[in-house]
Structures are given as C-alpha cells and as structure tokens.
Amino acid sequence: MDGVSEKMLSQTPRALDRDGLVVRDARPGNPPHVEYRLTPLGAEASTRSSP
C-alpha cells in the first residue's frame, strides 16, 4: 500500500487485537498466514464510525 509503512501494517492490527476490536488467528505454514476478524465490539465501533 502506498504511504503505509510495514511497521504500521503490523502494529495497527495488533493494537486492535489488544483493544478487543479484532481477533487474530495465526495459522502455521510457509509462509505463515494471519487472519483478523471483527469482534462484536469492533463491529459496533465500525458501525458508529461510518457516515
């Protein structure tokens, strides 16, 4: 993504996980695969922040 650093791409999802807005699901493999999904709290926050 243009204008977004690798550091930001890794830190932001982890912060959202820490704050309970997403759940991180890491799966082993080569390369490793990580998926994130919204928690109910994250879905509510997303709805409230949408115009």
TORKOL-4160 file (C-alpha; in steps of 0.2 Angstrom, whole numbers, padded with zeros to 4 digits, m for minus):
51
<pt num="1" X="0000" Y="0000" Z="0000"/>
<pt num="2" X="0007" Y="0017" Z="m0005"/>
<pt num="3" X="0010" Y="0028" Z="0010"/>
<pt num="4" X="0009" Y="0015" Z="0023"/>
<pt num="5" X="0025" Y="0008" Z="0031"/>
<pt num="6" X="0027" Y="m0011" Z="0035"/>
<pt num="7" X="0029" Y="m0006" Z="0053"/>
<pt num="8" X="0012" Y="0002" Z="0053"/>
<pt num="9" X="0004" Y="m0013" Z="0044"/>
<pt num="10" X="0010" Y="m0024" Z="0058"/>
<pt num="11" X="0007" Y="m0013" Z="0073"/>
<pt num="12" X="m0011" Y="m0007" Z="0069"/>
<pt num="13" X="m0019" Y="m0024" Z="0069"/>
<pt num="14" X="m0010" Y="m0030" Z="0084"/>
<pt num="15" X="m0017" Y="m0014" Z="0093"/>
<pt num="16" X="m0034" Y="m0018" Z="0088"/>
<pt num="17" X="m0032" Y="m0035" Z="0094"/>
<pt num="18" X="m0026" Y="m0029" Z="0111"/>
<pt num="19" X="m0041" Y="m0017" Z="0112"/>
<pt num="20" X="m0053" Y="m0031" Z="0109"/>
<pt num="21" X="m0059" Y="m0024" Z="0092"/>
<pt num="22" X="m0052" Y="m0039" Z="0081"/>
<pt num="23" X="m0047" Y="m0057" Z="0084"/>
<pt num="24" X="m0031" Y="m0063" Z="0077"/>
<pt num="25" X="m0030" Y="m0080" Z="0070"/>
<pt num="26" X="m0012" Y="m0085" Z="0066"/>
<pt num="27" X="m0010" Y="m0101" Z="0056"/>
<pt num="28" X="0006" Y="m0110" Z="0053"/>
<pt num="29" X="0013" Y="m0113" Z="0036"/>
<pt num="30" X="0025" Y="m0107" Z="0023"/>
<pt num="31" X="0023" Y="m0093" Z="0023"/>
<pt num="32" X="0013" Y="m0091" Z="0039"/>
<pt num="33" X="m0005" Y="m0085" Z="0037"/>
<pt num="34" X="m0014" Y="m0072" Z="0049"/>
<pt num="35" X="m0032" Y="m0068" Z="0048"/>
<pt num="36" X="m0041" Y="m0054" Z="0058"/>
<pt num="37" X="m0060" Y="m0053" Z="0061"/>
<pt num="38" X="m0070" Y="m0041" Z="0070"/>
<pt num="39" X="m0077" Y="m0044" Z="0087"/>
<pt num="40" X="m0094" Y="m0039" Z="0091"/>
<pt num="41" X="m0086" Y="m0023" Z="0099"/>
<pt num="42" X="m0077" Y="m0020" Z="0083"/>
<pt num="43" X="m0092" Y="m0022" Z="0073"/>
<pt num="44" X="m0101" Y="m0009" Z="0084"/>
<pt num="45" X="m0087" Y="0003" Z="0083"/>
<pt num="46" X="m0086" Y="0001" Z="0064"/>
<pt num="47" X="m0105" Y="0005" Z="0063"/>
<pt num="48" X="m0104" Y="0020" Z="0074"/>
<pt num="49" X="m0089" Y="0027" Z="0064"/>
<pt num="50" X="m0097" Y="0025" Z="0047"/>
<pt num="51" X="m0105" Y="0041" Z="0040"/>
